Structures are given as structure tokens and as C-alpha cells.
């Protein structure tokens, strides 16, 4: 079986370093907001060329805390509208709802799967205070257009970068990351971070993640317990130096898929490869998605669906179930994610290509 993502093989490359880090943390005995967290925050901020990195418990918290911090600073308030892509993972929507904000869904571009910037302005009202682009599957959203819209209407841009580690971003907007194990930069458990150049925002975020406290037992905000785990930070410190190389391997695999998959039943993703994609996922489309999924499984190729049900059709969002987003619904019925991993062999890639072309 060709695994969709072979995490055991990926982490085995760094096994000795990971084990040494674990031993160091255990022996030191400092498990919350210790030196490893501080080091990773510094390392990741420098890597992303941003001033501040605030490590938090997971990617969802990274978005929620960012929104809550903007509310504390008066940039947002309860009931404000935030424009988001309709086909994002539900975490983006959940974060907005948990911050008492109103998600306004916008259809994606059928070619890139990212929010269609041409549809955004029509959704802007007097209550619109932010746009939250999602760099879905690791591809940069149409940031030139979105930045221009944000500037025109004087609204925030907050980026959901949960799938975009190593992407060459545009501008210096606040970004939320996830370090879920399957990400391009993945921990060995949950983790997240917020990157920002805003000193005031960073100061609030450092407090919010730690019970709203900057000084122990002195609580300035109604905060949260969402701190990047010391051990996970240690593991991320091991893996960060290898991120660029692993992303280059992903791009090479993607180039092979794009040039060698020639089956006209399969719609390939769109990318110009000018540093606009880190291929967290390689997502194809086909009208008979479930049939192709079963065919590949029979041929020992593991694939996943990102995502089978769009947010507005989820039971948790029952009030939205009557909404219609035809492009989003089409994408969710047709997408299939192929194996994509920095430890895939050339022979494995060749086999996937051959089986797909025979479908």
C-alpha cells in the first residue's frame, strides 16, 4: 500500500534528534512555556520574516485568539462580519463563531480552490471588518487583489495559513498556523502559532493564551489556556530546518503529477510554480470521485477526501443547510487528494501516475 502520508517514515529521518530533545525536556523538568517554546517562537518568526510568533495549543486556537485579541484592541466587535471562503475546512468557520463574529461565505475560484477575489466586494457591507483568506491545500490565495480590497475598504486581512508552511506570502498580515502532525511542518501532537508584526496585538496574544495573564496571578483579560507544549516546540525546533527541503520534494512530486497524469477524466490542480504553492495536498477532481477512490484503493494507493462535506451543509451549522454554493458543492463532490509526502520514492510516484492513467 502506498500511504497517503507516511508519518512514521517522515519522523524516522529525525528519530535520534527527536529522542534527544525529548530526553532533554524531561531531564530539565520545565514543561510549560520553557526555553524550547521561546526558541521555536524566535526561530519560526525569523523563518517567516515576522517580528512576533506566539505559540498556542492548536491551529483553531490560533485563529480564535487572533480574533479575540483584535476584539480586545477594538479592531473588531461582536457581530462584525468577516468574509471567508465557502469551501474552507470548518475550523475557519468555528473560530469566527467562537469569537462571536459573523462568517460571510464567498465561493472559491474553481481553478485554484481559493476564495474568488472577484466576488468579494459584492459581499462587503457596513458591518464587514475583515477578510480571512485561506491558503487552501498550500496554495497562495489571490493576495494582490485581496490586499487592494482591504486597503480600499479599510478592513483587516487575517490569513488562515494552517496548510501553508513555507509559502512565500505577500504583505505582513497576521497569520494563524497549525502544526497538526500531517502538516508540512508537523509536530508529534497538536500545536499552533500566530505570526504578527503588530506589537500591541502580540502583547495581548501572549496574555490571552496564558489565562489572560502577563504577570502570574494578575489577569488582565478573560483569557484561555492555549500554550504551545514545550515538548512539541522541541520537536518543531528539530524539524523546522528541514522544511524548505521537504517542500522542494513536494514540488518535484507535484510537477511529475502535473506533467505525467494525462487521463482526461481527471482535472489537475492549477499552479504556476512561482513559489505560490507548497503542496500540502495535491488535489485532483473527477466526476466519479468515489469510483476513482475505490479503484485506487483496490490498486493499493491510499487517498483521502479534503473535504467531503462543505461547512454550510454540516449538521453543526443547521441554520445554513438551506444555503446554496454551487461551486463549493461541486468541488466537495469531486475532489480527491493523492499521496503527497517528502518521503515518497520515484517508483511510488510512477506507480500512482500509471494507475491513474489506466483508469
Secondary structure, 3 states (H helix, E strand, C coil): CECCCCHHHHHHCCHHHHHHHHHHHHHHCCCECCHHHHHHHHHHHHHCCCCEEEEECCHHHHHHHHHHHHHHCCCCCCCCEEEEECCCCHHHHHHHHHCCCEEEEECECCCCCCECHHHCHHHCCCCEEEEECECHHHECCCHHHHHHHHHHHCCEEEEECCCCCCCCCCCCCEEEEECCCCCCCCCCCCCEEEEECCHHHHHHHHHHCECCEEECCEECCCCCECCCEHHHHHHHHHHHCCHHHHHHHHHHHHHHHHHHCCCCCCECCCCCCCCCECCCCEEEECCCHHHHHHHHHHCCECCECCCCCCHHHCHHHHHHCCCCCHHHHHHHHHEEEECCCCCCCHHHHHHHHHHHHCC
